[in-house]
């Protein structure tokens, strides 16, 4: 296999099923743009990189196909689905409509301890950004936002946002890393926690709106 054909994929272990672990790793690679739109990926080739058999990889890819992230190509493998600028704009709009007011409503009250429990995850995002680890960044970023939204108590809302984030895919993260500004985006999570703890709803609204808009700006520049 040529060096340029290899993906920066993590090895998998035994804590979860191989299918779940492979799906998680592939989803992360899709979100960061490590796996590119329009490219067909072979399950046996990916399996060799993971160090597992082809079966859990095929099963994981079928799971991703159900989410609309890839499509099966007969006798060849799976192709990463492409997103247009309109798709990305619409996904961003939906995220802003759902996430901004939901997070604003969390500000203040008696949630200081709950917000503080998210600080290690926010710091994980910053640490991943500082070492340029995009997969770790995406993993921690998703956990942060999902756990924050979970505080609103609406399980269906959380699943909708998780799906939106997975579908959107942060293609531009590598460009942020190259421009050495990924850390700035990462530190927005810490600022958001501070605003939530202080009960400053205007600051929370501004930070959330800018954070989601920042992500769309990343896509637009890619």
N, C-alpha and C positions, 0 to 999 in steps of 0.2 A: 504494500500500500504506500502510495506516495505521501510524503510528509504533509503536503498541502491538503490532502484528503482527510487527514486525521482531525477529529474534533476533541476539544478539551473537556472530556467527560470524566466524572469521578468513578472510581471503582465502587462496586456495590457489596454490601455485607449481608447479614442474616437477621437483623432486627425486624424488618418488615418482609413481606413476600417480595421475591425478586421482581415480580410484575409491578408492584407498587413503587419499589425503589427505582426501577428503570423508567417508569412513567414520570416519576418526580424529576429525575435527572434530565430526561428528554424535554420535559416541559420547561425546565429552567434554561436549557440550551436554546429552546425555541424563543423564550421570552427575551433573552439577551441578544438574539440574532446569531448565535453561534451556528445554529442550523438555519440555512438561508431559504427564503421563499423560492419556489420553482425547482429546487434541487430535489432529486429522487435519492432517498437513502435506503440502502439494503439492510434488512434485518440481520443477516449473517455477519455483515461487515461491522455493524454497530455492536453486535453480540461479542465479536472478537475484541473490540475495544473495551467493553465492559468486563470481559473475562467470564461470560456466562453463555449458556446455550441460546440458540436463536428463538426458542419458544416464548420465554417471558418477554423478549423484545417485541416479537410480533403481537403478543397479547397487549403489551403496553401501547404500541402504536395504534392498535384497534381502539383502545380507550381514548387516545388523543384524536382519532378520527371522529369518534362520537361527539367530541367537544368542538369539532370543526377546525382543529389546528393542523391536521394533515389529511391527505386523501390517498386511498390505496391506488397503486398503479399496477395493473395486472402483470404478474410474472416478473416484476422489477423491484417493488418495494413501496415506499410511501413518499409522497411529495408534500412539502410544506406549503400550505395554502398562502396565497398572497393577499395583502390588504391594501386597498386604495387609500388615497388621502381622505376621501369622503368617509370611508369606513372608520379611519382613525379619528376624524373630527366627530363623528357620531358617537363613537365609543367614549371619547373624552367628555362630550356633552352629557351623556347619561351618567357617567361617573360623577361629574360635578353636581348634577341634579340630585343624586342619591347621597353621596358622601359628605358634601359640604354641610348641608343642614343637619345631617345626622350627627356629625362630629361636633358642630356648634352646640347642639342641645346637650352634649355631654359636659360642657365646660362648667366649672364651679361645682356647687353641691358638696357632697361628702365623698367624692371619688379620688381624693388626693392619693390615697394609698394604692388604688387601682392604677392610676396613671404612673405612679412611681415604679410599679412592678414592670411597666413597659420600658423603663429607662435602660436596663441591660440590653434589650433587643435593639433599641435605638443606637446604643453605643456599639453594638455588634455591626450595625449597618455602617457606621462611621469607620470602624476598624477594617471592614471588608473593602470600603472605598479607598482607604489609605494604602492598602496593599494591592489594590487593583484587582481584587478577586470578584469578578462579575457574578458568578454563580452564587457565591456566598452572599453577595449584596442583594441579589434578587430574592433569595430564600428568606433572609432576615427582613427585607422590606415587606414581603408578602405577609410574613407572620405578624409584623408590627401592625399593619393596617387591618388585617383580619381580626386580631385580638382587640384592637381599639374599637372597631365596629361592633364586635361581639358584646361590648359593654352596653350597647343600646338595647340588647335583648331580643333582636329580630333575626332569627336564624336564617330565614329566607332571604333577607336583605344581604346578609353576609355571603351567602352562596351566589347571589346575583353579582355582587361586586367581585368575588373571587373569579367567576367566569369571565367578567368583563376584562379584568386585569390579565388573565391568561390569554384571552383572545387578542388583546391589544399588542402585546409583545414589545419590549423596550429595545427596539433595534439600535437606538442611538447611544446606549450606555458605553459602548466601546469608544465612541468619539469623545464622550465626557472624560473618560479615563485618559485618553490621549492628550486632551487639552488640560488635564490636571485640575478639573473642576468637579469631578465626581464627589469629592469630599464636601463641597458646598451644598450639593443636593442632599447628601446624607445628613448633614447637620440640621437641615430643616426639620427633621423628626424630633430632635432635641428641643428646638425652639417651639415646636407645636406642643410638646408635653408641658413646657414651662407656661405657655399661654393657657392651656387647659387647666393646669393646677391653680393658676391665679384667677381663673374665672373670667378672663378677658375674651368675651365672645367675638368682639370685632377683630381682635388679633387672630383668633382661631379661624374665623371666616376668611380673612386675608391670606393667612398662611396656607390653608387648605386649597383655596382657589389658585394661589400662585403655584403650589406644589403640583397640582394636577395639570395646570396650564404649562408648567415647566416641562413636564413629561411630554406633552403634545409638541412643545417647542423642540424637544430633542428629536422627535420623529420628523418634524418639518425640516430640520437641518440635515437629516441623514440622506 
